[in-house]
């Protein structure tokens, strides 16, 4: 049964983890986002309560 031979599969597993851990993250993190979120003011918004009779 050739599936029990770990030689090629172990190297494929190690190489794929190497790619996922060391090659892909820097490439993904180098992307810049076009719409950066704008900082909002620290003031709380003033709410106007409704004084309507509920009946």
Buried (B, 14 or more C-beta within 10 A) or exposed (E): EEEEEEEEEEEEEEEEEEEEEEEEEEEEEEEEEEEEEEEEEEEEEEEEEEEEEEE
